[in-house]
Amino acid sequence: MYSDRDIKILLHALSDRPVEKRENLVNRKDAIDRLNVYTRYAMSGVYGLCGEKGVGKTSVLNVVASESRAIMLSITEKEDKLTILFDMLYRMAKAMNNLGINDKLAQEVMDFVVSKREYIRSKTVGLSTVIEASIDDTDSITDRMPHYKIYEYMDNILASLVNALDSVAIIVDELDKEDKKDVLIILDSIKHVIRRDNVVVILSMPTSIYAEFVNDKMAGSNANLDNILNDVVFLPPMSDEEIKEIIKSRIDPYVDFFDDKALDYITLYSEGNPRSALWVATRLIMDNISAAHNGINGKIAYQSIHNMVREFSKVMEIMSWEEEILRILSTHDGIDRDKLIEMMTTVNRKLSTIKSYISRAKKKGYIEEVDGKLRLRGKWRFFA
């Protein structure tokens, strides 16, 4: 029997918050060790950390920052590319100020960012960017084109840090939530500043950048990313056992709160994503708060996730042909494409139409192809 206090402790333990210590992470040792090598031994360079949202990039970066004494910058202002540059510059200055290095420059930079951000806001209508017509002849070049001053200040900050510390590692988090194109534009614009001796920069980046990086390397030719990134570390989705280990380590000493079958369903829904696992585990408790005082078993877990997926599918307005695919595959652990086509064939449905339906279902993320077999993705196995 679990008390109200136990339930509160469990919910807090399952909250999606980054961890700070290596021992609290699961299967991230190789990534941490590799990034630590860059921060400790590379004389310069720009490195990326890629992975799907929720796989633990921030936690990995937190550990690396702690173990290598790197400067951690977490970007929060992301209205547009210029705002990101302002936020990055401000946080660099703030970090330098906290270290007691060149306080005068640090304060000057922070004042510059605040004043120019206010200027930008004053020239903005709604959510649009600066309108040229609103800038009169009294505006300075710095007002009109603040990028160049940002680059100059970044260069001065890095020079001050290197002068004081001999070498510096800077970690920039939260860029992975931005569009790949925007991230690359930002990096391309500041590469001439951050690529300098005794400065190593590590950034969280969208997974799509890793795919492009790998393709460039395997193609054997110099490409755009070669001019921006030295290397990229990829965090893969976790295995079923690793997801279970995360849940159990979070809720220790209440490791029996979810029975084995409930953990199986949490793992299936998560599809290898720790954030999804923590979210659905929390949802199971909140949706069954009375029953939760006796723990969550497999029957409760399945029914709750099934109800939730059905609720979400209504919002998504699942079409009849999509529901047909979901219904057929829900009774199979995996079937050949030809078999699925045969099961969907009717006198009024063309073969090309059925093939199109299957391709669209894969693109929408309802189904996946594993070892030549089509099957429902984890979340959608709770649809039927």
C-alpha positions as CSV (number, residue, x, y, z in Angstrom):
1,M,0.0,0.0,0.0
2,Y,1.4,3.4,-1.0
3,S,0.6,6.5,0.9
4,D,-0.2,9.9,-0.6
5,R,3.3,11.0,0.3
6,D,4.7,7.9,-1.5
7,I,2.7,8.9,-4.6
8,K,4.1,12.5,-4.5
9,I,7.6,11.2,-4.2
10,L,7.1,8.8,-7.2
11,L,5.6,11.6,-9.3
12,H,8.6,13.9,-8.5
13,A,11.0,11.1,-9.3
14,L,9.4,10.5,-12.7
15,S,9.5,14.2,-13.6
16,D,11.3,14.9,-16.8
17,R,14.4,16.8,-15.5
18,P,18.0,16.4,-16.7
19,V,20.4,14.6,-14.3
20,E,23.7,16.0,-13.2
21,K,25.8,12.9,-12.3
22,R,27.3,10.2,-14.5
23,E,26.1,7.4,-12.3
24,N,22.4,8.5,-12.8
25,L,22.6,8.0,-16.6
26,V,22.1,4.7,-18.4
27,N,24.2,3.7,-21.4
28,R,25.7,7.1,-22.0
29,K,29.3,6.4,-20.9
30,D,30.7,6.3,-24.4
31,A,29.2,9.6,-25.4
32,I,30.4,11.3,-22.2
33,D,33.9,9.9,-22.5
34,R,34.2,10.9,-26.1
35,L,33.0,14.5,-25.5
36,N,35.4,14.7,-22.5
37,V,38.2,13.8,-24.8
38,Y,37.4,16.7,-27.1
39,T,37.2,19.2,-24.2
40,R,40.4,18.0,-22.6
41,Y,42.7,17.2,-25.5
42,A,41.5,19.0,-28.7
43,M,43.3,22.3,-29.2
44,S,40.3,23.7,-31.0
45,G,37.2,22.7,-32.8
46,V,33.4,22.6,-33.0
47,Y,31.6,19.4,-32.1
48,G,28.0,18.4,-32.2
49,L,25.8,16.1,-30.0
50,C,22.8,14.8,-31.8
51,G,19.9,12.6,-31.0
52,E,16.1,12.6,-30.9
53,K,14.3,14.9,-28.5
54,G,14.1,13.3,-25.1
55,V,17.1,10.8,-25.4
56,G,19.1,12.7,-22.7
57,K,21.3,15.2,-24.6
58,T,21.1,17.8,-21.9
59,S,21.9,15.3,-19.2
60,V,25.0,14.2,-21.1
61,L,26.1,17.8,-21.6
62,N,25.5,18.5,-17.9
63,V,27.9,15.7,-16.9
64,V,30.5,16.7,-19.5
65,A,30.3,20.3,-18.3
66,S,30.8,19.2,-14.7
67,E,33.6,16.7,-15.3
68,S,35.5,19.0,-17.8
69,R,34.7,22.3,-16.1
70,A,33.3,23.6,-19.3
71,I,31.2,26.7,-19.5
72,M,27.5,25.7,-20.0
73,L,25.3,28.0,-22.0
74,S,21.6,27.0,-22.2
75,I,19.8,29.1,-24.9
76,T,16.3,30.1,-24.0
77,E,15.5,33.1,-26.2
78,K,14.8,31.7,-29.6
79,E,12.4,33.9,-31.5
80,D,14.7,34.1,-34.5
81,K,18.3,33.7,-35.5
82,L,19.3,37.1,-34.3
83,T,17.7,36.6,-30.9
84,I,19.6,33.3,-30.5
85,L,22.9,35.1,-31.2
86,F,22.0,37.8,-28.7
87,D,21.2,35.2,-26.1
88,M,24.4,33.3,-26.7
89,L,26.4,36.4,-26.4
90,Y,24.7,37.5,-23.2
91,R,25.3,34.1,-21.6
92,M,28.9,34.1,-22.6
93,A,29.3,37.5,-20.9
94,K,27.4,36.3,-17.8
95,A,29.6,33.2,-17.5
96,M,32.8,35.3,-17.8
97,N,31.4,37.7,-15.2
98,N,30.7,34.7,-12.8
99,L,34.3,33.6,-13.2
100,G,35.5,37.1,-12.3
101,I,37.2,37.5,-15.7
102,N,37.3,41.0,-17.3
103,D,34.2,42.2,-15.4
104,K,34.3,45.5,-17.3
105,L,33.9,43.8,-20.7
106,A,31.3,41.4,-19.3
107,Q,29.1,44.2,-18.1
108,E,29.6,46.2,-21.3
109,V,28.4,43.2,-23.3
110,M,25.4,42.5,-21.1
111,D,24.4,46.1,-21.3
112,F,24.8,46.1,-25.1
113,V,22.5,43.0,-25.5
114,V,19.8,44.4,-23.2
115,S,19.8,47.8,-25.0
116,K,19.8,46.3,-28.5
117,R,17.1,43.7,-27.7
118,E,14.9,46.6,-26.5
119,Y,15.7,48.4,-29.7
120,I,14.7,45.4,-31.8
121,R,11.5,45.1,-29.9
122,S,10.7,48.8,-30.4
123,K,11.1,48.2,-34.2
124,T,9.0,45.1,-34.3
125,V,5.4,44.7,-35.2
126,G,3.7,41.7,-33.6
127,L,6.0,38.7,-34.2
128,S,7.6,40.0,-37.4
129,T,11.3,41.0,-37.7
130,V,12.6,44.5,-37.9
131,I,10.9,46.5,-40.6
132,E,13.3,48.5,-42.6
133,A,10.8,51.3,-43.2
134,S,10.7,51.9,-39.4
135,I,14.4,52.6,-39.2
136,D,15.1,56.3,-39.7
137,D,18.3,58.1,-40.6
138,T,19.3,58.6,-37.0
139,D,19.8,54.9,-36.4
140,S,23.4,53.8,-36.3
141,I,25.0,51.0,-38.3
142,T,25.2,49.0,-35.1
143,D,21.4,49.5,-34.7
144,R,20.7,48.4,-38.2
145,M,23.3,45.5,-38.4
146,P,24.0,44.3,-34.8
147,H,25.5,41.0,-36.1
148,Y,29.0,42.5,-36.6
149,K,29.1,43.9,-33.1
150,I,27.9,40.5,-31.7
151,Y,30.8,38.8,-33.6
152,E,33.3,41.4,-32.3
153,Y,32.1,41.0,-28.7
154,M,32.2,37.2,-29.0
155,D,35.8,37.4,-30.2
156,N,36.8,39.7,-27.3
157,I,35.1,37.4,-24.7
158,L,36.9,34.3,-26.1
159,A,40.2,36.1,-26.1
160,S,39.7,37.2,-22.5
161,L,38.7,33.6,-21.4
162,V,41.7,32.1,-23.2
163,N,44.0,34.7,-21.7
164,A,42.8,33.9,-18.2
165,L,42.3,30.1,-18.4
166,D,44.8,29.1,-21.2
167,S,42.1,27.0,-22.8
168,V,38.3,27.0,-22.6
169,A,35.5,24.6,-23.4
170,I,32.0,26.0,-24.1
171,I,28.9,23.9,-24.3
172,V,25.8,25.3,-25.9
173,D,22.5,23.5,-25.2
174,E,19.0,23.8,-26.7
175,L,19.9,24.4,-30.3
176,D,18.7,20.9,-31.1
177,K,15.1,22.2,-30.8
178,E,15.7,24.5,-33.8
179,D,15.4,23.8,-37.5
180,K,18.5,22.3,-39.0
181,K,18.8,25.0,-41.6
182,D,18.6,27.8,-39.0
183,V,21.2,26.1,-36.8
184,L,23.7,25.7,-39.7
185,I,23.2,29.3,-40.7
186,I,24.0,30.4,-37.2
187,L,27.1,28.2,-37.0
188,D,28.3,29.3,-40.4
189,S,27.9,33.0,-39.3
190,I,30.0,32.6,-36.1
191,K,32.5,29.9,-37.2
192,H,35.2,32.5,-37.9
193,V,34.9,33.6,-34.3
194,I,34.6,30.3,-32.4
195,R,37.2,28.4,-34.5
196,R,40.3,29.6,-32.7
197,D,43.2,28.1,-30.8
198,N,42.5,26.8,-27.3
199,V,38.7,27.0,-27.7
200,V,36.5,23.9,-28.0
201,V,32.8,24.3,-28.6
202,I,30.2,21.5,-28.2
203,L,26.6,22.1,-29.3
204,S,23.4,20.1,-29.0
205,M,22.0,19.7,-32.5
206,P,19.0,18.3,-34.5
207,T,19.3,14.6,-35.4
208,S,19.0,15.6,-39.1
209,I,22.5,17.2,-38.9
210,Y,24.0,13.9,-37.9
211,A,22.4,12.1,-40.9
212,E,23.9,14.8,-43.2
213,F,27.3,14.6,-41.5
214,V,27.4,10.8,-42.0
215,N,26.4,11.0,-45.6
216,D,29.1,13.6,-46.2
217,K,31.7,11.5,-44.6
218,M,30.7,8.3,-46.5
219,A,30.6,10.2,-49.8
220,G,34.3,10.9,-49.3
221,S,34.1,14.5,-50.4
222,N,34.4,17.8,-48.7
223,A,30.9,19.3,-48.0
224,N,29.5,22.2,-46.2
225,L,29.5,20.5,-42.8
226,D,33.2,19.9,-43.0
227,N,33.7,23.7,-42.8
228,I,31.6,23.9,-39.7
229,L,31.9,20.7,-37.6
230,N,34.9,18.7,-36.7
231,D,32.9,15.7,-35.5
232,V,29.4,14.7,-34.2
233,V,28.4,12.3,-31.4
234,F,25.1,10.5,-31.8
235,L,22.9,9.4,-28.9
236,P,20.8,6.4,-30.1
237,P,17.4,5.4,-28.7
238,M,17.6,3.1,-25.8
239,S,16.8,-0.6,-25.6
240,D,13.8,-2.0,-23.7
241,E,16.0,-3.1,-20.8
242,E,17.7,0.3,-20.6
243,I,14.3,2.1,-20.5
244,K,13.2,-0.2,-17.6
245,E,16.5,0.5,-15.8
246,I,15.8,4.2,-16.1
247,I,12.3,3.9,-14.6
248,K,13.5,1.6,-11.8
249,S,16.5,3.8,-10.9
250,R,14.2,6.9,-10.8
251,I,11.6,5.3,-8.5
252,D,14.0,3.5,-6.2
253,P,13.2,2.3,-3.5
254,Y,9.6,1.9,-4.9
255,V,10.9,-0.5,-7.6
256,D,7.9,-2.8,-7.3
257,F,5.3,0.0,-7.9
258,F,5.0,-0.9,-11.6
259,D,4.8,-4.7,-12.1
260,D,6.7,-6.4,-14.9
261,K,3.9,-6.2,-17.4
262,A,3.3,-2.5,-16.6
263,L,7.0,-1.8,-17.3
264,D,6.7,-3.8,-20.6
265,Y,3.8,-1.5,-21.7
266,I,5.7,1.7,-20.6
267,T,8.7,0.5,-22.6
268,L,6.6,-0.4,-25.6
269,Y,5.0,3.0,-25.6
270,S,8.3,4.8,-25.2
271,E,9.9,3.4,-28.4
272,G,13.3,3.8,-26.8
273,N,12.8,7.4,-25.7
274,P,13.4,8.1,-22.0
275,R,11.3,11.2,-22.0
276,S,8.3,9.3,-23.4
277,A,8.8,6.6,-20.8
278,L,8.8,9.1,-17.9
279,W,5.8,10.9,-19.3
280,V,3.6,7.8,-19.8
281,A,4.6,6.4,-16.4
282,T,3.6,9.7,-14.8
283,R,0.3,9.7,-16.8
284,L,-0.5,6.1,-15.6
285,I,-0.3,7.3,-12.0
286,M,-2.3,10.5,-12.6
287,D,-5.0,8.7,-14.5
288,N,-5.3,6.0,-11.9
289,I,-4.6,7.9,-8.7
290,S,-6.9,5.8,-6.5
291,A,-5.7,2.5,-7.8
292,A,-2.1,3.7,-7.7
293,H,-2.1,3.4,-3.9
294,N,-1.8,-0.3,-4.6
295,G,0.7,0.1,-7.4
296,I,0.2,-0.1,-11.2
297,N,-0.2,-3.5,-12.8
298,G,-0.2,-4.6,-16.4
299,K,-4.0,-4.6,-16.8
300,I,-4.3,-1.0,-15.5
301,A,-1.4,0.1,-17.6
302,Y,-2.6,-1.4,-20.9
303,Q,-6.2,-0.1,-20.5
304,S,-5.0,3.4,-19.6
305,I,-2.6,3.7,-22.5
306,H,-5.2,2.2,-24.8
307,N,-7.7,4.8,-23.7
308,M,-5.2,7.6,-24.1
309,V,-4.1,6.5,-27.7
310,R,-7.8,6.3,-28.7
311,E,-8.4,9.8,-27.3
312,F,-5.4,11.1,-29.2
313,S,-6.4,9.4,-32.4
314,K,-9.8,11.2,-32.4
315,V,-7.9,14.5,-32.3
316,M,-5.7,13.3,-35.2
317,E,-8.9,12.4,-37.1
318,I,-7.7,9.0,-38.2
319,M,-9.2,8.1,-41.7
320,S,-11.0,4.9,-42.4
321,W,-8.2,3.4,-44.4
322,E,-5.7,4.3,-41.7
323,E,-7.9,2.6,-39.1
324,E,-8.1,-0.5,-41.3
325,I,-4.3,-0.8,-41.4
326,L,-4.1,-0.3,-37.6
327,R,-6.8,-2.9,-37.1
328,I,-5.1,-5.5,-39.3
329,L,-1.6,-5.0,-38.0
330,S,-2.8,-5.0,-34.4
331,T,-3.4,-8.8,-34.7
332,H,0.0,-9.5,-36.1
333,D,3.5,-9.0,-34.8
334,G,4.7,-8.3,-38.3
335,I,3.5,-9.4,-41.8
336,D,4.8,-9.2,-45.3
337,R,3.9,-6.1,-47.4
338,D,2.2,-8.4,-50.0
339,K,0.1,-10.1,-47.3
340,L,-1.1,-6.7,-46.0
341,I,-1.9,-5.6,-49.5
342,E,-3.9,-8.9,-50.0
343,M,-5.8,-8.3,-46.8
344,M,-6.7,-4.8,-47.9
345,T,-7.7,-5.7,-51.4
346,T,-11.3,-5.2,-52.4
347,V,-13.1,-5.0,-55.8
348,N,-13.4,-1.2,-55.4
349,R,-9.8,-0.5,-54.4
350,K,-6.8,-0.3,-56.8
351,L,-3.5,-1.9,-56.0
352,S,-1.7,1.5,-56.5
353,T,-4.1,3.0,-53.9
354,I,-3.3,0.4,-51.3
355,K,0.4,0.8,-51.8
356,S,0.0,4.5,-51.4
357,Y,-1.9,4.0,-48.2
358,I,0.9,1.9,-46.8
359,S,3.5,4.4,-47.7
360,R,1.6,7.2,-46.2
361,A,1.0,5.2,-43.0
362,K,4.8,4.7,-42.7
363,K,5.5,8.4,-43.3
364,K,3.0,9.4,-40.6
365,G,4.7,7.1,-38.1
366,Y,1.9,4.6,-37.6
367,I,3.8,1.6,-38.9
368,E,7.5,0.6,-39.4
369,E,9.3,-2.0,-41.4
370,V,11.6,-4.4,-39.5
371,D,13.4,-7.3,-41.2
372,G,11.1,-7.0,-44.2
373,K,8.0,-7.2,-42.0
374,L,5.4,-4.4,-41.5
375,R,4.2,-3.8,-37.9
376,L,2.7,-1.1,-35.8
377,R,5.0,1.2,-34.0
378,G,5.1,1.0,-30.3
379,K,2.4,3.6,-29.4
380,W,0.0,2.4,-32.1
381,R,0.0,-1.2,-30.7
382,F,-2.4,0.1,-28.1
383,F,-4.9,1.4,-30.7
384,A,-7.0,-1.8,-31.0
